[in-house]
Amino acid sequence: MLRRMINACSGALIKCYDNDVEPVKLVEEIETDIYNIRNVGQPDVIKDLKLLVKEEFKTLMEIKNHQVKVGIPTGYAQVDEFTGGLKPGEMFVLAARPSIGKTAFALNIIRNIAFPHRTPNPKKVVFFSLEMTAEQITRRLLCTEADVSEGDFRVKDRLQSADLNRLASELDKLIIAKPKNDEPITPEL
C-alpha cells in the first residue's frame, strides 16, 4: 500500500508540472488514485441484511435510551440536532460564498470541542486549511477567544490596553505545553 502511495504521489507531482493540465481535473484524478489505493487489499464482505437490521435497531434503541452518545457535540444545538454531532467515518463539508464566515464557524466548533476551558471532555483536533497559514489560524483563534478584533492591530491607536490584557489572559488558556516550572507565561507586549 505504501509503495502504491509513493508511486501515486510521485506521478501526481510530475503531472503538476505539466502546463497543459487543467487543475480541477488533475485534483480529481489524484483524489481518485489515492482513494483507489485506500481500498486495495480490503476484501469485499457480503453482509446479511437480517443481521444488519437487528444490529442497527439495537443501536437506535441505545441512542433513544441515551445509553450511547451519538457524536461529539459541536456546541451548536441546531447543528447537533441535524447531524447528531461529529462522528468517526463521516465528513461534513462547510460551503458558502467567500467572506461568509466558514472559517470562523469551523474555528468556533474547534474551540467548543478542543479547548479545556470550554468543555469538560476536550478532544484533539486537526484543522487543514488551503486558504490560511497556521499563523493566521492561530491569530484568529487567539483574537476570538480574547474578543479582540484582528483589524484593531492594523489601525494605529485603536488597540486599547484592555484588549492587550485580555489577549494575555487568554494566552495561558490556549497554550498546551507550559514551561516545566509551571510558571504562567507572560508575553512581551
Backbone bond lengths (Angstrom), bond angles and torsions (degrees), N, CA, C in turn:
res aa  C-N    CA-C-N  psi(-1)  N-CA   C-N-CA  omega(-1)  CA-C   N-CA-C  phi
1 M - - - 1.452 - - 1.530 109.82 -
2 L 1.350 116.40 -42.86 1.458 119.49 179.47 1.530 111.11 -65.02
3 R 1.331 116.32 -39.67 1.457 120.08 178.65 1.531 110.18 -61.43
4 R 1.322 116.71 -42.84 1.466 120.37 179.02 1.533 110.85 -65.40
5 M 1.318 115.78 -35.98 1.465 120.01 178.59 1.529 110.23 -65.90
6 I 1.330 116.82 -43.40 1.467 120.81 178.20 1.526 110.02 -60.36
7 N 1.330 116.51 -44.59 1.468 120.22 179.39 1.533 111.49 -63.27
8 A 1.324 116.61 -42.83 1.469 119.97 -179.54 1.522 110.81 -64.88
9 C 1.324 116.91 -43.32 1.467 120.62 -179.01 1.525 111.03 -68.82
10 S 1.321 117.40 -39.78 1.467 120.46 177.26 1.522 110.11 -62.91
11 G 1.330 115.75 -44.19 1.461 119.84 177.77 1.520 111.64 -62.90
12 A 1.322 116.73 -39.00 1.464 121.21 179.42 1.525 110.38 -63.92
13 L 1.309 116.42 -41.48 1.462 121.07 179.80 1.527 110.45 -61.80
14 I 1.302 116.36 -44.31 1.469 120.72 179.02 1.526 110.25 -63.25
15 K 1.335 116.87 -42.22 1.463 120.79 -179.73 1.534 111.39 -64.45
16 C 1.324 117.06 -31.89 1.470 120.93 -179.10 1.530 111.82 -65.50
17 Y 1.318 117.73 -26.09 1.462 120.89 179.47 1.529 112.73 -81.96
18 D 1.318 117.59 -6.86 1.461 122.05 179.25 1.532 108.84 -77.22
19 N 1.338 116.05 117.63 1.470 120.57 -176.97 1.522 112.89 -70.69
20 D 1.327 117.40 -20.36 1.459 120.61 -176.23 1.527 113.56 -87.88
21 V 1.319 117.04 -3.17 1.458 120.16 -175.27 1.535 110.54 -82.36
22 E 1.319 115.53 143.08 1.463 121.25 176.30 1.529 107.74 -87.48
23 P 1.333 118.41 118.72 1.475 121.69 -173.00 1.527 114.65 -53.68
24 V 1.311 117.78 -42.50 1.469 120.23 -177.16 1.528 110.52 -63.65
25 K 1.333 116.08 -43.73 1.468 119.62 179.42 1.523 110.85 -67.03
26 L 1.339 116.35 -36.77 1.459 120.22 179.64 1.529 110.96 -64.64
27 V 1.314 117.01 -42.96 1.469 120.53 178.48 1.523 110.03 -60.61
28 E 1.324 116.79 -44.20 1.468 120.37 178.71 1.526 111.00 -61.24
29 E 1.334 116.50 -41.34 1.462 120.91 -179.94 1.530 111.10 -64.97
30 I 1.317 116.28 -43.38 1.466 120.60 179.81 1.533 110.30 -65.62
31 E 1.330 116.69 -43.39 1.473 120.26 177.90 1.523 110.85 -59.81
32 T 1.330 116.88 -41.85 1.463 120.99 179.10 1.521 110.94 -63.18
33 D 1.339 116.35 -43.90 1.469 120.27 179.05 1.531 110.98 -59.44
34 I 1.318 116.68 -44.97 1.462 120.34 -178.54 1.525 110.72 -69.83
35 Y 1.327 117.10 -39.42 1.468 120.59 177.23 1.526 110.68 -60.64
36 N 1.317 116.13 -41.91 1.462 120.14 179.64 1.523 111.65 -63.82
37 I 1.321 117.44 -34.29 1.469 120.77 177.86 1.523 109.97 -66.26
38 R 1.302 116.19 -39.82 1.467 120.65 -178.92 1.515 111.73 -58.89
39 N 1.301 116.94 -34.98 1.463 121.13 -175.79 1.524 113.50 -90.19
40 V 1.330 117.77 -3.89 1.463 120.87 179.32 1.527 109.31 -69.73
41 G 1.299 116.31 135.25 1.467 120.64 175.94 1.512 114.27 84.30
42 Q 1.300 117.72 -4.02 1.456 119.97 177.55 1.526 107.66 -97.50
43 P 1.307 116.17 114.02 1.465 118.67 -176.37 1.522 111.28 -69.03
44 D 1.310 114.55 145.02 1.457 119.45 173.74 1.523 107.58 -70.98
45 V 1.309 115.79 129.66 1.458 120.30 -177.98 1.526 108.44 -112.40
46 I 1.303 114.71 129.09 1.459 119.73 175.69 1.516 106.72 -89.56
47 K 1.317 115.39 126.19 1.462 119.76 -177.46 1.517 109.65 -113.48
48 D 1.303 115.39 143.22 1.458 123.16 -179.32 1.531 108.71 -80.15
49 L 1.307 117.06 118.53 1.461 122.17 -177.87 1.528 111.57 -58.59
50 K 1.344 118.38 -37.14 1.467 120.98 179.93 1.533 110.57 -60.01
51 L 1.318 116.19 -44.55 1.463 119.74 179.45 1.528 111.45 -67.70
52 L 1.319 116.55 -41.56 1.463 120.61 178.86 1.525 111.28 -61.20
53 V 1.324 116.63 -43.04 1.469 120.88 179.95 1.525 109.91 -61.66
54 K 1.331 117.46 -44.70 1.466 121.05 179.29 1.536 111.11 -62.04
55 E 1.328 116.17 -45.94 1.464 120.60 -178.80 1.527 111.44 -63.41
56 E 1.331 115.98 -43.62 1.454 119.26 -178.26 1.526 111.84 -71.43
57 F 1.323 118.09 -33.41 1.458 120.62 175.28 1.524 109.39 -63.82
58 K 1.332 116.61 -42.85 1.463 120.94 177.67 1.533 110.31 -60.71
59 T 1.325 117.12 -43.58 1.463 121.36 178.34 1.519 111.18 -61.89
60 L 1.340 116.73 -43.85 1.465 120.29 178.92 1.534 111.52 -61.71
61 M 1.312 117.48 -39.54 1.465 120.73 178.46 1.536 110.55 -67.16
62 E 1.327 117.61 -37.21 1.467 121.02 176.89 1.525 110.48 -64.61
63 I 1.326 116.26 -39.29 1.468 119.87 177.17 1.526 109.93 -65.94
64 K 1.332 116.38 -45.35 1.468 120.74 179.85 1.518 111.86 -59.45
65 N 1.327 116.33 -38.97 1.467 121.31 -178.33 1.528 112.95 -88.91
66 H 1.324 115.50 11.89 1.473 122.21 177.78 1.525 112.49 57.43
67 Q 1.319 116.97 32.23 1.461 121.66 177.48 1.523 111.55 -86.83
68 V 1.302 116.05 -16.90 1.455 120.57 179.90 1.529 107.59 -139.54
69 K 1.344 115.06 139.38 1.462 117.80 176.98 1.511 108.89 -77.92
70 V 1.312 114.98 139.73 1.446 120.33 -176.40 1.525 110.92 -72.78
71 G 1.301 118.35 -45.72 1.459 122.43 -178.60 1.515 109.79 -169.14
72 I 1.307 115.58 177.05 1.464 120.75 178.15 1.527 107.92 -74.89
73 P 1.322 118.00 122.99 1.468 119.89 179.49 1.529 111.20 -65.81
74 T 1.324 116.61 138.55 1.462 121.95 -179.14 1.523 112.28 -84.10
75 G 1.333 116.15 -15.65 1.453 119.57 -174.19 1.520 111.68 94.94
76 Y 1.305 116.59 -2.88 1.463 122.73 176.87 1.524 107.47 -117.22
77 A 1.328 116.36 107.20 1.462 121.87 -173.02 1.523 112.74 -56.33
78 Q 1.327 117.72 -43.05 1.461 119.46 -178.09 1.528 111.47 -67.65
79 V 1.329 117.03 -37.90 1.463 119.88 177.41 1.524 109.50 -65.51
80 D 1.331 116.74 -44.55 1.468 120.82 179.86 1.525 111.74 -63.78
81 E 1.327 116.12 -37.49 1.466 120.05 178.51 1.528 110.59 -65.13
82 F 1.316 116.04 -39.88 1.460 120.83 -178.29 1.531 112.20 -74.68
83 T 1.349 117.33 -40.13 1.470 120.75 -173.57 1.512 114.14 -101.04
84 G 1.323 116.88 -20.81 1.461 119.37 -173.53 1.518 111.84 81.59
85 G 1.328 117.04 14.02 1.466 121.46 -179.17 1.520 110.97 88.19
86 L 1.313 115.41 -179.59 1.465 121.49 -178.62 1.522 108.97 -86.99
87 K 1.335 115.76 128.06 1.464 120.65 -175.69 1.523 110.70 -129.22
88 P 1.341 116.56 150.58 1.463 119.58 177.09 1.527 111.28 -60.12
89 G 1.321 114.99 141.67 1.456 119.89 176.15 1.517 114.47 85.30
90 E 1.311 117.29 -3.36 1.459 120.06 179.27 1.513 109.48 -110.29
91 M 1.322 115.90 147.90 1.450 121.43 177.90 1.523 108.29 -125.14
92 F 1.305 115.30 131.97 1.452 121.10 175.95 1.517 107.79 -112.97
93 V 1.308 116.32 132.24 1.453 121.39 178.69 1.516 107.76 -105.06
94 L 1.312 115.23 125.48 1.449 121.99 178.77 1.523 106.96 -102.81
95 A 1.321 116.99 110.27 1.460 120.48 -173.78 1.522 110.51 -131.63
96 A 1.316 114.92 142.79 1.461 122.45 175.80 1.527 107.67 -172.87
97 R 1.318 115.70 173.82 1.461 120.24 176.66 1.527 110.02 -62.84
98 P 1.328 117.80 163.53 1.469 120.52 176.92 1.529 111.99 -60.36
99 S 1.306 115.69 148.31 1.475 124.15 175.21 1.523 113.71 62.92
100 I 1.326 116.95 32.75 1.465 121.29 177.82 1.524 110.67 -97.06
101 G 1.341 116.75 -23.02 1.462 120.18 179.05 1.516 114.30 116.72
102 K 1.324 117.80 21.74 1.468 120.84 -179.20 1.522 111.16 -61.38
103 T 1.329 116.65 -48.05 1.466 119.89 -178.98 1.518 110.28 -65.69
104 A 1.306 117.63 -42.22 1.469 120.82 178.70 1.527 110.50 -60.03
105 F 1.324 116.72 -43.09 1.464 121.13 179.33 1.528 110.45 -63.63
106 A 1.342 116.16 -46.94 1.466 120.38 179.52 1.533 111.01 -61.56
107 L 1.324 117.07 -41.72 1.465 119.97 179.25 1.527 111.17 -67.69
108 N 1.314 117.81 -33.23 1.471 120.32 176.18 1.524 110.72 -66.15
109 I 1.317 117.21 -38.56 1.464 119.69 176.05 1.530 109.45 -63.21
110 I 1.322 116.45 -43.22 1.472 120.16 177.42 1.523 109.99 -59.15
111 R 1.315 116.74 -46.01 1.478 119.93 179.02 1.526 110.42 -57.77
112 N 1.328 116.70 -40.55 1.467 121.15 -176.61 1.520 113.70 -70.82
113 I 1.328 117.93 -26.63 1.462 118.81 -176.79 1.525 114.24 -108.77
114 A 1.332 118.20 -14.77 1.464 119.50 -173.56 1.524 114.69 -113.27
115 F 1.312 118.23 -22.93 1.461 119.53 -174.69 1.529 110.31 -86.80
116 P 1.326 116.90 120.72 1.472 120.83 -176.06 1.527 114.17 -57.78
117 H 1.318 118.02 -29.74 1.465 119.17 179.76 1.529 112.26 -79.37
118 R 1.328 117.82 -3.56 1.468 121.51 179.11 1.518 113.36 -109.36
119 T 1.341 117.09 -21.88 1.461 120.32 -177.59 1.520 109.69 -141.81
120 P 1.327 117.60 143.00 1.464 119.70 -179.96 1.532 112.72 -71.54
121 N 1.327 116.97 -19.83 1.454 121.24 -177.10 1.528 109.97 -128.87
122 P 1.353 117.59 72.27 1.464 119.13 -175.72 1.529 112.86 -66.01
123 K 1.309 115.19 147.00 1.464 122.62 179.47 1.526 109.13 -112.34
124 K 1.335 115.77 154.93 1.452 120.18 173.62 1.518 108.40 -79.46
125 V 1.312 115.80 141.55 1.456 121.04 -175.96 1.527 109.19 -133.13
126 V 1.321 115.91 140.83 1.449 121.97 171.21 1.518 106.63 -116.61
127 F 1.323 116.29 130.39 1.464 121.20 -177.85 1.527 108.30 -119.44
128 F 1.328 117.16 121.92 1.445 122.49 177.39 1.521 108.29 -108.66
129 S 1.315 115.97 132.52 1.455 120.14 176.70 1.514 109.52 -134.70
130 L 1.314 115.55 133.01 1.458 120.53 175.80 1.522 110.80 -92.83
131 E 1.329 116.64 -6.15 1.459 120.34 -174.61 1.520 113.65 -111.20
132 M 1.318 117.70 -22.76 1.464 120.33 -174.90 1.518 110.47 -127.63
133 T 1.337 115.35 149.05 1.455 120.52 176.16 1.527 109.48 -80.40
134 A 1.309 115.83 166.24 1.468 120.73 177.73 1.525 110.11 -60.33
135 E 1.329 116.69 -37.45 1.470 120.42 179.71 1.528 111.45 -65.65
136 Q 1.320 117.14 -41.79 1.466 120.35 178.78 1.526 111.21 -64.11
137 I 1.319 116.63 -42.22 1.466 120.58 179.27 1.525 109.85 -64.22
138 T 1.337 116.36 -43.87 1.466 120.57 179.85 1.525 110.68 -63.02
139 R 1.329 116.80 -43.30 1.460 120.84 178.82 1.523 110.16 -60.36
140 R 1.315 116.02 -41.55 1.468 119.86 179.30 1.519 111.96 -64.27
141 L 1.344 115.85 -44.22 1.469 119.65 178.36 1.524 110.89 -60.40
142 L 1.324 116.85 -46.30 1.463 121.09 -178.30 1.524 110.96 -62.99
143 C 1.319 117.30 -46.13 1.462 120.62 -179.79 1.530 111.43 -65.47
144 T 1.316 117.01 -38.79 1.463 120.33 179.09 1.520 110.75 -65.28
145 E 1.328 116.42 -45.47 1.465 119.88 179.11 1.525 111.50 -60.41
146 A 1.334 116.64 -38.06 1.471 120.86 -177.91 1.523 112.51 -86.56
147 D 1.330 116.47 -3.24 1.462 121.89 -177.16 1.533 111.25 56.03
148 V 1.344 113.96 47.44 1.458 121.97 178.41 1.521 107.29 -120.84
149 S 1.324 116.68 133.67 1.454 120.57 179.57 1.518 109.88 -73.35
150 E 1.326 115.48 129.67 1.464 120.12 176.76 1.525 110.65 -61.11
151 G 1.316 116.86 -33.24 1.461 122.05 179.83 1.510 113.40 -63.92
152 D 1.331 117.11 -25.85 1.466 120.52 -179.81 1.525 112.28 -64.27
153 F 1.312 117.76 -22.64 1.459 120.67 179.03 1.526 111.08 -73.51
154 R 1.312 116.80 -22.04 1.461 121.15 -175.84 1.524 113.07 -91.50
155 V 1.320 117.18 -14.71 1.460 121.24 -177.70 1.530 108.65 -106.64
156 K 1.305 115.68 124.19 1.456 121.53 -176.91 1.530 111.15 -59.33
157 D 1.305 115.57 133.73 1.474 124.98 175.89 1.530 114.63 66.00
158 R 1.325 119.49 10.55 1.461 119.75 177.77 1.523 111.14 -84.65
159 L 1.323 116.88 -31.00 1.456 121.52 -177.98 1.528 109.74 -75.45
160 Q 1.302 116.77 126.26 1.458 122.11 -178.16 1.523 110.20 -97.94
161 S 1.328 116.88 160.51 1.468 120.05 179.05 1.529 110.81 -64.22
162 A 1.336 117.38 -29.48 1.472 119.97 176.77 1.530 110.29 -64.19
163 D 1.331 116.32 -36.08 1.469 120.06 177.42 1.523 110.32 -63.86
164 L 1.321 116.08 -44.31 1.462 120.35 179.25 1.524 111.17 -64.33
165 N 1.320 116.81 -37.94 1.470 120.46 178.13 1.533 110.70 -64.52
166 R 1.344 117.08 -41.07 1.466 120.16 177.30 1.528 110.92 -64.23
167 L 1.320 116.98 -41.59 1.461 120.68 177.39 1.526 110.74 -59.51
168 A 1.328 116.03 -46.04 1.467 120.47 -179.00 1.523 111.26 -63.82
169 S 1.340 117.53 -38.64 1.466 119.32 -178.93 1.536 111.45 -71.55
170 E 1.323 117.19 -33.02 1.461 120.36 178.02 1.521 112.19 -74.46
171 L 1.324 116.05 -26.92 1.465 120.56 -177.77 1.514 111.16 -56.62
172 D 1.313 117.25 -43.18 1.467 121.45 -177.88 1.529 111.48 -62.89
173 K 1.338 117.22 -34.95 1.466 120.74 179.79 1.528 111.55 -70.35
174 L 1.327 116.24 -32.15 1.458 120.18 -173.10 1.525 113.49 -87.46
175 I 1.305 117.04 -20.55 1.459 119.06 -178.05 1.514 108.89 -78.40
176 I 1.304 115.84 123.72 1.457 121.72 -176.18 1.518 110.90 -80.66
177 A 1.322 118.02 -46.37 1.467 121.68 -177.76 1.516 109.58 -102.73
178 K 1.311 116.05 105.43 1.456 120.74 178.07 1.524 109.46 -82.35
179 P 1.325 117.30 161.33 1.464 119.35 175.75 1.523 111.00 -59.65
180 K 1.329 116.61 156.36 1.462 121.21 -175.26 1.519 113.23 -60.18
181 N 1.320 117.73 -32.32 1.464 119.18 -178.59 1.523 112.15 -80.94
182 D 1.345 117.02 2.59 1.471 123.77 176.66 1.523 114.33 60.40
183 E 1.329 116.56 21.06 1.454 118.82 176.28 1.524 108.71 -75.38
184 P 1.329 116.94 146.32 1.460 117.89 177.04 1.531 109.86 -63.73
185 I 1.310 115.54 149.20 1.455 120.69 -179.57 1.511 108.96 -89.26
186 T 1.311 116.69 128.12 1.446 121.82 179.08 1.529 107.63 -116.52
187 P 1.318 116.99 109.13 1.458 118.79 179.99 1.515 111.59 -72.34
188 E 1.318 116.12 151.70 1.447 120.02 174.63 1.517 108.50 -80.54
189 L 1.310 116.21 118.27 1.475 119.99 -176.72 1.507 110.11 -107.83
